[in-house]
Amino acid sequence: MSYRVDTPNPNRGFPQYCAYCGGTDLFPDEETDFAWACQECRRVFSVMFHGRNDPANRPAPAPSTAEALAASLEHHGHTPGVRIP
Ligand SMILES: [Zn+2]
């Protein structure tokens, strides 16, 4: 017999400290799926991850194996794509 009514929220963040008083006595609250109740200051607050911003400088995409091989052959003076019989 299970007492759980709904499945747990896998995206619920787990704060280590209360955002207001720094207390550590926190419990999930039924206010929202992301709410936590502080047992020390009695505040209810939410912790939610919204995503990440794009980086200021994105690294160049890595070449494929064939492109890297061709660049290496060309760098060392060989002609890529020509087979020697
Ligand atoms: Zn608190």
PDB file of the backbone (N, CA, C, O) and the ligand in Angstrom, with CONECT records:
HET     ZN  A 101       1
ATOM      1  N   MET A   1       0.849  -1.186   0.000  1.00  0.00           N
ATOM      2  CA  MET A   1       0.000   0.000   0.000  1.00  0.00           C
ATOM      3  C   MET A   1       0.885   1.237   0.000  1.00  0.00           C
ATOM      4  O   MET A   1       1.813   1.357   0.800  1.00  0.00           O
ATOM      5  N   SER A   2       0.581   2.150  -0.911  1.00  0.00           N
ATOM      6  CA  SER A   2       1.368   3.360  -1.040  1.00  0.00           C
ATOM      7  C   SER A   2       0.542   4.563  -0.601  1.00  0.00           C
ATOM      8  O   SER A   2      -0.640   4.668  -0.931  1.00  0.00           O
ATOM      9  N   TYR A   3       1.167   5.465   0.142  1.00  0.00           N
ATOM     10  CA  TYR A   3       0.480   6.674   0.584  1.00  0.00           C
ATOM     11  C   TYR A   3       0.757   7.853  -0.341  1.00  0.00           C
ATOM     12  O   TYR A   3       0.153   8.916  -0.201  1.00  0.00           O
ATOM     13  N   ARG A   4       1.688   7.655  -1.302  1.00  0.00           N
ATOM     14  CA  ARG A   4       2.045   8.762  -2.199  1.00  0.00           C
ATOM     15  C   ARG A   4       0.912   8.994  -3.186  1.00  0.00           C
ATOM     16  O   ARG A   4       0.448   8.063  -3.844  1.00  0.00           O
ATOM     17  N   VAL A   5       0.465  10.261  -3.284  1.00  0.00           N
ATOM     18  CA  VAL A   5      -0.646  10.613  -4.158  1.00  0.00           C
ATOM     19  C   VAL A   5      -0.148  10.908  -5.567  1.00  0.00           C
ATOM     20  O   VAL A   5      -0.742  10.445  -6.541  1.00  0.00           O
ATOM     21  N   ASP A   6       0.943  11.679  -5.686  1.00  0.00           N
ATOM     22  CA  ASP A   6       1.475  12.002  -6.998  1.00  0.00           C
ATOM     23  C   ASP A   6       2.972  11.736  -7.001  1.00  0.00           C
ATOM     24  O   ASP A   6       3.588  11.537  -5.954  1.00  0.00           O
ATOM     25  N   THR A   7       3.543  11.736  -8.200  1.00  0.00           N
ATOM     26  CA  THR A   7       4.966  11.453  -8.312  1.00  0.00           C
ATOM     27  C   THR A   7       5.776  12.666  -7.854  1.00  0.00           C
ATOM     28  O   THR A   7       5.313  13.798  -7.999  1.00  0.00           O
ATOM     29  N   PRO A   8       6.977  12.455  -7.304  1.00  0.00           N
ATOM     30  CA  PRO A   8       7.793  13.589  -6.875  1.00  0.00           C
ATOM     31  C   PRO A   8       8.283  14.400  -8.067  1.00  0.00           C
ATOM     32  O   PRO A   8       8.449  13.867  -9.164  1.00  0.00           O
ATOM     33  N   ASN A   9       8.513  15.689  -7.846  1.00  0.00           N
ATOM     34  CA  ASN A   9       8.988  16.593  -8.892  1.00  0.00           C
ATOM     35  C   ASN A   9      10.489  16.399  -9.065  1.00  0.00           C
ATOM     36  O   ASN A   9      11.250  16.744  -8.161  1.00  0.00           O
ATOM     37  N   PRO A  10      10.948  15.852 -10.209  1.00  0.00           N
ATOM     38  CA  PRO A  10      12.386  15.623 -10.377  1.00  0.00           C
ATOM     39  C   PRO A  10      13.169  16.918 -10.562  1.00  0.00           C
ATOM     40  O   PRO A  10      14.393  16.915 -10.438  1.00  0.00           O
ATOM     41  N   ASN A  11      12.488  18.027 -10.856  1.00  0.00           N
ATOM     42  CA  ASN A  11      13.172  19.302 -11.075  1.00  0.00           C
ATOM     43  C   ASN A  11      13.220  20.170  -9.823  1.00  0.00           C
ATOM     44  O   ASN A  11      13.641  21.325  -9.888  1.00  0.00           O
ATOM     45  N   ARG A  12      12.796  19.631  -8.693  1.00  0.00           N
ATOM     46  CA  ARG A  12      12.801  20.421  -7.455  1.00  0.00           C
ATOM     47  C   ARG A  12      14.241  20.614  -6.995  1.00  0.00           C
ATOM     48  O   ARG A  12      14.964  19.648  -6.750  1.00  0.00           O
ATOM     49  N   GLY A  13      14.642  21.875  -6.882  1.00  0.00           N
ATOM     50  CA  GLY A  13      15.967  22.186  -6.357  1.00  0.00           C
ATOM     51  C   GLY A  13      15.994  21.938  -4.859  1.00  0.00           C
ATOM     52  O   GLY A  13      14.971  22.055  -4.185  1.00  0.00           O
ATOM     53  N   PHE A  14      17.168  21.593  -4.338  1.00  0.00           N
ATOM     54  CA  PHE A  14      17.278  21.321  -2.910  1.00  0.00           C
ATOM     55  C   PHE A  14      18.185  22.358  -2.266  1.00  0.00           C
ATOM     56  O   PHE A  14      19.407  22.245  -2.358  1.00  0.00           O
ATOM     57  N   PRO A  15      17.609  23.373  -1.614  1.00  0.00           N
ATOM     58  CA  PRO A  15      18.452  24.382  -0.969  1.00  0.00           C
ATOM     59  C   PRO A  15      19.058  23.832   0.322  1.00  0.00           C
ATOM     60  O   PRO A  15      18.421  23.066   1.045  1.00  0.00           O
ATOM     61  N   GLN A  16      20.274  24.230   0.592  1.00  0.00           N
ATOM     62  CA  GLN A  16      20.932  23.821   1.832  1.00  0.00           C
ATOM     63  C   GLN A  16      20.576  24.757   2.982  1.00  0.00           C
ATOM     64  O   GLN A  16      20.591  24.360   4.147  1.00  0.00           O
ATOM     65  N   TYR A  17      20.251  26.028   2.634  1.00  0.00           N
ATOM     66  CA  TYR A  17      19.959  27.033   3.651  1.00  0.00           C
ATOM     67  C   TYR A  17      18.723  27.825   3.247  1.00  0.00           C
ATOM     68  O   TYR A  17      18.412  27.952   2.063  1.00  0.00           O
ATOM     69  N   CYS A  18      18.029  28.352   4.237  1.00  0.00           N
ATOM     70  CA  CYS A  18      16.890  29.232   3.999  1.00  0.00           C
ATOM     71  C   CYS A  18      17.394  30.501   3.326  1.00  0.00           C
ATOM     72  O   CYS A  18      18.428  31.046   3.712  1.00  0.00           O
ATOM     73  N   ALA A  19      16.650  30.978   2.305  1.00  0.00           N
ATOM     74  CA  ALA A  19      17.056  32.183   1.577  1.00  0.00           C
ATOM     75  C   ALA A  19      16.926  33.430   2.437  1.00  0.00           C
ATOM     76  O   ALA A  19      17.470  34.470   2.067  1.00  0.00           O
ATOM     77  N   TYR A  20      16.223  33.372   3.580  1.00  0.00           N
ATOM     78  CA  TYR A  20      15.965  34.571   4.388  1.00  0.00           C
ATOM     79  C   TYR A  20      16.728  34.574   5.705  1.00  0.00           C
ATOM     80  O   TYR A  20      17.299  35.596   6.084  1.00  0.00           O
ATOM     81  N   CYS A  21      16.746  33.449   6.404  1.00  0.00           N
ATOM     82  CA  CYS A  21      17.391  33.450   7.716  1.00  0.00           C
ATOM     83  C   CYS A  21      18.626  32.549   7.756  1.00  0.00           C
ATOM     84  O   CYS A  21      19.354  32.545   8.749  1.00  0.00           O
ATOM     85  N   GLY A  22      18.866  31.796   6.700  1.00  0.00           N
ATOM     86  CA  GLY A  22      20.026  30.915   6.687  1.00  0.00           C
ATOM     87  C   GLY A  22      19.814  29.627   7.455  1.00  0.00           C
ATOM     88  O   GLY A  22      20.754  28.852   7.635  1.00  0.00           O
ATOM     89  N   GLY A  23      18.603  29.387   7.906  1.00  0.00           N
ATOM     90  CA  GLY A  23      18.316  28.165   8.654  1.00  0.00           C
ATOM     91  C   GLY A  23      18.436  26.928   7.786  1.00  0.00           C
ATOM     92  O   GLY A  23      18.325  27.000   6.562  1.00  0.00           O
ATOM     93  N   THR A  24      18.662  25.806   8.420  1.00  0.00           N
ATOM     94  CA  THR A  24      18.846  24.551   7.690  1.00  0.00           C
ATOM     95  C   THR A  24      17.682  23.578   7.896  1.00  0.00           C
ATOM     96  O   THR A  24      17.704  22.472   7.357  1.00  0.00           O
ATOM     97  N   ASP A  25      16.688  23.971   8.653  1.00  0.00           N
ATOM     98  CA  ASP A  25      15.547  23.092   8.937  1.00  0.00           C
ATOM     99  C   ASP A  25      14.470  23.325   7.879  1.00  0.00           C
ATOM    100  O   ASP A  25      13.470  23.994   8.138  1.00  0.00           O
ATOM    101  N   LEU A  26      14.682  22.766   6.680  1.00  0.00           N
ATOM    102  CA  LEU A  26      13.799  23.010   5.539  1.00  0.00           C
ATOM    103  C   LEU A  26      13.027  21.753   5.168  1.00  0.00           C
ATOM    104  O   LEU A  26      13.546  20.639   5.237  1.00  0.00           O
ATOM    105  N   PHE A  27      11.778  21.958   4.775  1.00  0.00           N
ATOM    106  CA  PHE A  27      10.941  20.852   4.317  1.00  0.00           C
ATOM    107  C   PHE A  27      10.200  21.270   3.056  1.00  0.00           C
ATOM    108  O   PHE A  27       9.848  22.441   2.914  1.00  0.00           O
ATOM    109  N   PRO A  28       9.952  20.337   2.132  1.00  0.00           N
ATOM    110  CA  PRO A  28       9.127  20.666   0.964  1.00  0.00           C
ATOM    111  C   PRO A  28       7.752  21.139   1.422  1.00  0.00           C
ATOM    112  O   PRO A  28       7.195  20.622   2.390  1.00  0.00           O
ATOM    113  N   ASP A  29       7.211  22.132   0.712  1.00  0.00           N
ATOM    114  CA  ASP A  29       5.913  22.691   1.076  1.00  0.00           C
ATOM    115  C   ASP A  29       4.914  22.439  -0.048  1.00  0.00           C
ATOM    116  O   ASP A  29       5.295  22.328  -1.213  1.00  0.00           O
ATOM    117  N   GLU A  30       3.656  22.352   0.303  1.00  0.00           N
ATOM    118  CA  GLU A  30       2.627  22.062  -0.693  1.00  0.00           C
ATOM    119  C   GLU A  30       2.170  23.297  -1.461  1.00  0.00           C
ATOM    120  O   GLU A  30       1.284  23.189  -2.309  1.00  0.00           O
ATOM    121  N   GLU A  31       2.750  24.471  -1.189  1.00  0.00           N
ATOM    122  CA  GLU A  31       2.359  25.712  -1.894  1.00  0.00           C
ATOM    123  C   GLU A  31       2.525  25.560  -3.411  1.00  0.00           C
ATOM    124  O   GLU A  31       1.593  25.827  -4.170  1.00  0.00           O
ATOM    125  N   THR A  32       3.709  25.132  -3.844  1.00  0.00           N
ATOM    126  CA  THR A  32       3.952  24.823  -5.255  1.00  0.00           C
ATOM    127  C   THR A  32       4.865  23.595  -5.301  1.00  0.00           C
ATOM    128  O   THR A  32       5.276  23.075  -4.265  1.00  0.00           O
ATOM    129  N   ASP A  33       5.172  23.145  -6.514  1.00  0.00           N
ATOM    130  CA  ASP A  33       6.076  22.004  -6.665  1.00  0.00           C
ATOM    131  C   ASP A  33       7.515  22.372  -6.330  1.00  0.00           C
ATOM    132  O   ASP A  33       8.359  21.487  -6.187  1.00  0.00           O
ATOM    133  N   PHE A  34       7.811  23.676  -6.201  1.00  0.00           N
ATOM    134  CA  PHE A  34       9.178  24.118  -5.961  1.00  0.00           C
ATOM    135  C   PHE A  34       9.331  24.803  -4.602  1.00  0.00           C
ATOM    136  O   PHE A  34      10.397  25.343  -4.304  1.00  0.00           O
ATOM    137  N   ALA A  35       8.294  24.789  -3.784  1.00  0.00           N
ATOM    138  CA  ALA A  35       8.299  25.548  -2.534  1.00  0.00           C
ATOM    139  C   ALA A  35       8.958  24.776  -1.396  1.00  0.00           C
ATOM    140  O   ALA A  35       8.867  23.551  -1.307  1.00  0.00           O
ATOM    141  N   TRP A  36       9.619  25.531  -0.535  1.00  0.00           N
ATOM    142  CA  TRP A  36      10.237  24.988   0.675  1.00  0.00           C
ATOM    143  C   TRP A  36       9.771  25.811   1.861  1.00  0.00           C
ATOM    144  O   TRP A  36       9.613  27.028   1.755  1.00  0.00           O
ATOM    145  N   ALA A  37       9.552  25.158   2.977  1.00  0.00           N
ATOM    146  CA  ALA A  37       9.131  25.828   4.203  1.00  0.00           C
ATOM    147  C   ALA A  37      10.274  25.767   5.205  1.00  0.00           C
ATOM    148  O   ALA A  37      10.798  24.697   5.512  1.00  0.00           O
ATOM    149  N   CYS A  38      10.653  26.953   5.712  1.00  0.00           N
ATOM    150  CA  CYS A  38      11.692  27.037   6.734  1.00  0.00           C
ATOM    151  C   CYS A  38      11.024  26.884   8.091  1.00  0.00           C
ATOM    152  O   CYS A  38      10.089  27.619   8.410  1.00  0.00           O
ATOM    153  N   GLN A  39      11.493  25.943   8.883  1.00  0.00           N
ATOM    154  CA  GLN A  39      10.900  25.701  10.188  1.00  0.00           C
ATOM    155  C   GLN A  39      11.422  26.669  11.241  1.00  0.00           C
ATOM    156  O   GLN A  39      10.905  26.706  12.357  1.00  0.00           O
ATOM    157  N   GLU A  40      12.447  27.455  10.896  1.00  0.00           N
ATOM    158  CA  GLU A  40      13.034  28.380  11.858  1.00  0.00           C
ATOM    159  C   GLU A  40      12.390  29.763  11.774  1.00  0.00           C
ATOM    160  O   GLU A  40      12.117  30.375  12.807  1.00  0.00           O
ATOM    161  N   CYS A  41      12.139  30.272  10.544  1.00  0.00           N
ATOM    162  CA  CYS A  41      11.529  31.600  10.413  1.00  0.00           C
ATOM    163  C   CYS A  41      10.111  31.514   9.862  1.00  0.00           C
ATOM    164  O   CYS A  41       9.445  32.540   9.723  1.00  0.00           O
ATOM    165  N   ARG A  42       9.633  30.297   9.542  1.00  0.00           N
ATOM    166  CA  ARG A  42       8.265  30.031   9.089  1.00  0.00           C
ATOM    167  C   ARG A  42       7.972  30.608   7.706  1.00  0.00           C
ATOM    168  O   ARG A  42       6.806  30.685   7.317  1.00  0.00           O
ATOM    169  N   ARG A  43       9.000  31.016   6.948  1.00  0.00           N
ATOM    170  CA  ARG A  43       8.792  31.529   5.599  1.00  0.00           C
ATOM    171  C   ARG A  43       8.697  30.356   4.622  1.00  0.00           C
ATOM    172  O   ARG A  43       9.291  29.298   4.830  1.00  0.00           O
ATOM    173  N   VAL A  44       7.934  30.575   3.554  1.00  0.00           N
ATOM    174  CA  VAL A  44       7.832  29.613   2.457  1.00  0.00           C
ATOM    175  C   VAL A  44       8.391  30.302   1.219  1.00  0.00           C
ATOM    176  O   VAL A  44       7.951  31.394   0.861  1.00  0.00           O
ATOM    177  N   PHE A  45       9.354  29.669   0.569  1.00  0.00           N
ATOM    178  CA  PHE A  45       9.976  30.257  -0.615  1.00  0.00           C
ATOM    179  C   PHE A  45      10.177  29.162  -1.659  1.00  0.00           C
ATOM    180  O   PHE A  45      10.097  27.971  -1.357  1.00  0.00           O
ATOM    181  N   SER A  46      10.439  29.594  -2.894  1.00  0.00           N
ATOM    182  CA  SER A  46      10.618  28.651  -3.990  1.00  0.00           C
ATOM    183  C   SER A  46      12.027  28.734  -4.532  1.00  0.00           C
ATOM    184  O   SER A  46      12.644  29.799  -4.550  1.00  0.00           O
ATOM    185  N   VAL A  47      12.523  27.594  -4.972  1.00  0.00           N
ATOM    186  CA  VAL A  47      13.815  27.503  -5.651  1.00  0.00           C
ATOM    187  C   VAL A  47      13.547  26.836  -6.982  1.00  0.00           C
ATOM    188  O   VAL A  47      13.090  25.695  -7.034  1.00  0.00           O
ATOM    189  N   MET A  48      13.837  27.560  -8.072  1.00  0.00           N
ATOM    190  CA  MET A  48      13.542  27.031  -9.393  1.00  0.00           C
ATOM    191  C   MET A  48      14.704  27.310 -10.335  1.00  0.00           C
ATOM    192  O   MET A  48      15.244  28.416 -10.364  1.00  0.00           O
ATOM    193  N   PHE A  49      15.081  26.299 -11.099  1.00  0.00           N
ATOM    194  CA  PHE A  49      16.126  26.435 -12.098  1.00  0.00           C
ATOM    195  C   PHE A  49      15.483  26.821 -13.418  1.00  0.00           C
ATOM    196  O   PHE A  49      14.628  26.093 -13.923  1.00  0.00           O
ATOM    197  N   HIS A  50      15.885  27.970 -13.993  1.00  0.00           N
ATOM    198  CA  HIS A  50      15.287  28.447 -15.238  1.00  0.00           C
ATOM    199  C   HIS A  50      16.109  28.093 -16.464  1.00  0.00           C
ATOM    200  O   HIS A  50      15.621  28.257 -17.583  1.00  0.00           O
ATOM    201  N   GLY A  51      17.320  27.620 -16.302  1.00  0.00           N
ATOM    202  CA  GLY A  51      18.171  27.303 -17.450  1.00  0.00           C
ATOM    203  C   GLY A  51      19.451  28.103 -17.380  1.00  0.00           C
ATOM    204  O   GLY A  51      19.720  28.787 -16.393  1.00  0.00           O
ATOM    205  N   ARG A  52      20.235  28.012 -18.431  1.00  0.00           N
ATOM    206  CA  ARG A  52      21.511  28.721 -18.486  1.00  0.00           C
ATOM    207  C   ARG A  52      21.498  29.702 -19.648  1.00  0.00           C
ATOM    208  O   ARG A  52      20.881  29.449 -20.683  1.00  0.00           O
ATOM    209  N   ASN A  53      22.186  30.828 -19.466  1.00  0.00           N
ATOM    210  CA  ASN A  53      22.339  31.790 -20.548  1.00  0.00           C
ATOM    211  C   ASN A  53      23.401  31.287 -21.513  1.00  0.00           C
ATOM    212  O   ASN A  53      24.272  30.498 -21.147  1.00  0.00           O
ATOM    213  N   ASP A  54      23.313  31.758 -22.753  1.00  0.00           N
ATOM    214  CA  ASP A  54      24.332  31.404 -23.731  1.00  0.00           C
ATOM    215  C   ASP A  54      25.666  32.007 -23.309  1.00  0.00           C
ATOM    216  O   ASP A  54      25.686  33.105 -22.754  1.00  0.00           O
ATOM    217  N   PRO A  55      26.791  31.319 -23.556  1.00  0.00           N
ATOM    218  CA  PRO A  55      28.093  31.869 -23.195  1.00  0.00           C
ATOM    219  C   PRO A  55      28.426  33.070 -24.076  1.00  0.00           C
ATOM    220  O   PRO A  55      27.952  33.172 -25.207  1.00  0.00           O
ATOM    221  N   ALA A  56      29.253  33.984 -23.542  1.00  0.00           N
ATOM    222  CA  ALA A  56      29.658  35.164 -24.301  1.00  0.00           C
ATOM    223  C   ALA A  56      30.481  34.767 -25.519  1.00  0.00           C
ATOM    224  O   ALA A  56      30.324  35.340 -26.598  1.00  0.00           O
ATOM    225  N   ASN A  57      31.336  33.809 -25.345  1.00  0.00           N
ATOM    226  CA  ASN A  57      32.172  33.316 -26.447  1.00  0.00           C
ATOM    227  C   ASN A  57      31.967  31.818 -26.572  1.00  0.00           C
ATOM    228  O   ASN A  57      32.359  31.044 -25.699  1.00  0.00           O
ATOM    229  N   ARG A  58      31.355  31.433 -27.655  1.00  0.00           N
ATOM    230  CA  ARG A  58      31.100  30.003 -27.872  1.00  0.00           C
ATOM    231  C   ARG A  58      32.307  29.395 -28.588  1.00  0.00           C
ATOM    232  O   ARG A  58      32.788  29.976 -29.561  1.00  0.00           O
ATOM    233  N   PRO A  59      32.809  28.249 -28.137  1.00  0.00           N
ATOM    234  CA  PRO A  59      33.953  27.639 -28.816  1.00  0.00           C
ATOM    235  C   PRO A  59      33.585  27.199 -30.226  1.00  0.00           C
ATOM    236  O   PRO A  59      32.431  26.875 -30.507  1.00  0.00           O
ATOM    237  N   ALA A  60      34.575  27.192 -31.103  1.00  0.00           N
ATOM    238  CA  ALA A  60      34.347  26.767 -32.478  1.00  0.00           C
ATOM    239  C   ALA A  60      33.980  25.287 -32.495  1.00  0.00           C
ATOM    240  O   ALA A  60      34.491  24.517 -31.682  1.00  0.00           O
ATOM    241  N   PRO A  61      33.116  24.887 -33.396  1.00  0.00           N
ATOM    242  CA  PRO A  61      32.758  23.472 -33.464  1.00  0.00           C
ATOM    243  C   PRO A  61      33.968  22.627 -33.869  1.00  0.00           C
ATOM    244  O   PRO A  61      34.787  23.049 -34.686  1.00  0.00           O
ATOM    245  N   ALA A  62      34.066  21.454 -33.299  1.00  0.00           N
ATOM    246  CA  ALA A  62      35.187  20.563 -33.591  1.00  0.00           C
ATOM    247  C   ALA A  62      35.037  19.991 -34.991  1.00  0.00           C
ATOM    248  O   ALA A  62      33.922  19.685 -35.413  1.00  0.00           O
ATOM    249  N   PRO A  63      36.148  19.837 -35.726  1.00  0.00           N
ATOM    250  CA  PRO A  63      36.053  19.243 -37.067  1.00  0.00           C
ATOM    251  C   PRO A  63      35.755  17.750 -36.959  1.00  0.00           C
ATOM    252  O   PRO A  63      36.036  17.106 -35.948  1.00  0.00           O
ATOM    253  N   SER A  64      35.184  17.234 -38.022  1.00  0.00           N
ATOM    254  CA  SER A  64      34.931  15.801 -38.049  1.00  0.00           C
ATOM    255  C   SER A  64      36.262  15.068 -38.213  1.00  0.00           C
ATOM    256  O   SER A  64      37.287  15.694 -38.484  1.00  0.00           O
ATOM    257  N   THR A  65      36.249  13.774 -38.051  1.00  0.00           N
ATOM    258  CA  THR A  65      37.475  12.987 -38.201  1.00  0.00           C
ATOM    259  C   THR A  65      38.047  13.131 -39.605  1.00  0.00           C
ATOM    260  O   THR A  65      39.260  13.272 -39.765  1.00  0.00           O
ATOM    261  N   ALA A  66      37.194  13.098 -40.621  1.00  0.00           N
ATOM    262  CA  ALA A  66      37.661  13.221 -42.005  1.00  0.00           C
ATOM    263  C   ALA A  66      38.260  14.608 -42.240  1.00  0.00           C
ATOM    264  O   ALA A  66      39.290  14.730 -42.904  1.00  0.00           O
ATOM    265  N   GLU A  67      37.625  15.659 -41.701  1.00  0.00           N
ATOM    266  CA  GLU A  67      38.146  17.019 -41.865  1.00  0.00           C
ATOM    267  C   GLU A  67      39.480  17.170 -41.143  1.00  0.00           C
ATOM    268  O   GLU A  67      40.403  17.779 -41.684  1.00  0.00           O
ATOM    269  N   ALA A  68      39.601  16.628 -39.930  1.00  0.00           N
ATOM    270  CA  ALA A  68      40.850  16.714 -39.178  1.00  0.00           C
ATOM    271  C   ALA A  68      41.964  15.964 -39.897  1.00  0.00           C
ATOM    272  O   ALA A  68      43.097  16.443 -39.943  1.00  0.00           O
ATOM    273  N   LEU A  69      41.663  14.793 -40.461  1.00  0.00           N
ATOM    274  CA  LEU A  69      42.667  14.021 -41.197  1.00  0.00           C
ATOM    275  C   LEU A  69      43.115  14.779 -42.434  1.00  0.00           C
ATOM    276  O   LEU A  69      44.310  14.839 -42.726  1.00  0.00           O
ATOM    277  N   ALA A  70      42.165  15.362 -43.167  1.00  0.00           N
ATOM    278  CA  ALA A  70      42.511  16.116 -44.366  1.00  0.00           C
ATOM    279  C   ALA A  70      43.366  17.325 -44.017  1.00  0.00           C
ATOM    280  O   ALA A  70      44.330  17.621 -44.724  1.00  0.00           O
ATOM    281  N   ALA A  71      43.028  18.033 -42.934  1.00  0.00           N
ATOM    282  CA  ALA A  71      43.813  19.197 -42.517  1.00  0.00           C
ATOM    283  C   ALA A  71      45.216  18.784 -42.093  1.00  0.00           C
ATOM    284  O   ALA A  71      46.184  19.488 -42.380  1.00  0.00           O
ATOM    285  N   SER A  72      45.332  17.648 -41.415  1.00  0.00           N
ATOM    286  CA  SER A  72      46.643  17.166 -40.974  1.00  0.00           C
ATOM    287  C   SER A  72      47.511  16.766 -42.167  1.00  0.00           C
ATOM    288  O   SER A  72      48.700  17.083 -42.215  1.00  0.00           O
ATOM    289  N   LEU A  73      46.909  16.070 -43.124  1.00  0.00           N
ATOM    290  CA  LEU A  73      47.659  15.663 -44.321  1.00  0.00           C
ATOM    291  C   LEU A  73      48.126  16.894 -45.095  1.00  0.00           C
ATOM    292  O   LEU A  73      49.268  16.952 -45.552  1.00  0.00           O
ATOM    293  N   GLU A  74      47.238  17.875 -45.239  1.00  0.00           N
ATOM    294  CA  GLU A  74      47.584  19.085 -45.961  1.00  0.00           C
ATOM    295  C   GLU A  74      48.678  19.858 -45.220  1.00  0.00           C
ATOM    296  O   GLU A  74      49.575  20.422 -45.847  1.00  0.00           O
ATOM    297  N   HIS A  75      48.601  19.884 -43.880  1.00  0.00           N
ATOM    298  CA  HIS A  75      49.596  20.582 -43.065  1.00  0.00           C
ATOM    299  C   HIS A  75      50.988  19.963 -43.235  1.00  0.00           C
ATOM    300  O   HIS A  75      51.997  20.666 -43.176  1.00  0.00           O
ATOM    301  N   HIS A  76      51.033  18.648 -43.447  1.00  0.00           N
ATOM    302  CA  HIS A  76      52.314  17.947 -43.584  1.00  0.00           C
ATOM    303  C   HIS A  76      52.723  17.765 -45.040  1.00  0.00           C
ATOM    304  O   HIS A  76      53.623  16.978 -45.334  1.00  0.00           O
ATOM    305  N   GLY A  77      52.081  18.476 -45.945  1.00  0.00           N
ATOM    306  CA  GLY A  77      52.516  18.485 -47.330  1.00  0.00           C
ATOM    307  C   GLY A  77      51.941  17.392 -48.193  1.00  0.00           C
ATOM    308  O   GLY A  77      52.411  17.199 -49.315  1.00  0.00           O
ATOM    309  N   HIS A  78      50.957  16.677 -47.729  1.00  0.00           N
ATOM    310  CA  HIS A  78      50.334  15.625 -48.530  1.00  0.00           C
ATOM    311  C   HIS A  78      49.067  16.151 -49.158  1.00  0.00           C
ATOM    312  O   HIS A  78      48.479  17.117 -48.672  1.00  0.00           O
ATOM    313  N   THR A  79      48.654  15.533 -50.215  1.00  0.00           N
ATOM    314  CA  THR A  79      47.391  15.902 -50.850  1.00  0.00           C
ATOM    315  C   THR A  79      46.308  14.955 -50.333  1.00  0.00           C
ATOM    316  O   THR A  79      46.358  13.751 -50.584  1.00  0.00           O
ATOM    317  N   PRO A  80      45.335  15.503 -49.614  1.00  0.00           N
ATOM    318  CA  PRO A  80      44.296  14.618 -49.074  1.00  0.00           C
ATOM    319  C   PRO A  80      43.385  14.092 -50.174  1.00  0.00           C
ATOM    320  O   PRO A  80      43.111  14.779 -51.158  1.00  0.00           O
ATOM    321  N   GLY A  81      42.937  12.901 -49.995  1.00  0.00           N
ATOM    322  CA  GLY A  81      41.967  12.318 -50.909  1.00  0.00           C
ATOM    323  C   GLY A  81      42.579  11.658 -52.124  1.00  0.00           C
ATOM    324  O   GLY A  81      41.832  11.145 -52.958  1.00  0.00           O
ATOM    325  N   VAL A  82      43.884  11.638 -52.274  1.00  0.00           N
ATOM    326  CA  VAL A  82      44.533  10.999 -53.417  1.00  0.00           C
ATOM    327  C   VAL A  82      45.169   9.701 -52.947  1.00  0.00           C
ATOM    328  O   VAL A  82      46.023   9.708 -52.061  1.00  0.00           O
ATOM    329  N   ARG A  83      44.760   8.608 -53.531  1.00  0.00           N
ATOM    330  CA  ARG A  83      45.320   7.311 -53.152  1.00  0.00           C
ATOM    331  C   ARG A  83      46.512   6.980 -54.024  1.00  0.00           C
ATOM    332  O   ARG A  83      46.480   7.177 -55.239  1.00  0.00           O
ATOM    333  N   ILE A  84      47.531   6.492 -53.419  1.00  0.00           N
ATOM    334  CA  ILE A  84      48.733   6.068 -54.169  1.00  0.00           C
ATOM    335  C   ILE A  84      48.569   4.609 -54.541  1.00  0.00           C
ATOM    336  O   ILE A  84      48.372   3.767 -53.664  1.00  0.00           O
ATOM    337  N   PRO A  85      48.647   4.287 -55.840  1.00  0.00           N
ATOM    338  CA  PRO A  85      48.441   2.894 -56.248  1.00  0.00           C
ATOM    339  C   PRO A  85      49.573   1.987 -55.791  1.00  0.00           C
ATOM    340  O   PRO A  85      49.547   0.785 -56.056  1.00  0.00           O
TER     341      PRO A  85
HETATM  342 ZN    ZN A 101      14.276  30.757   7.432  1.00  0.00          ZN2+
END
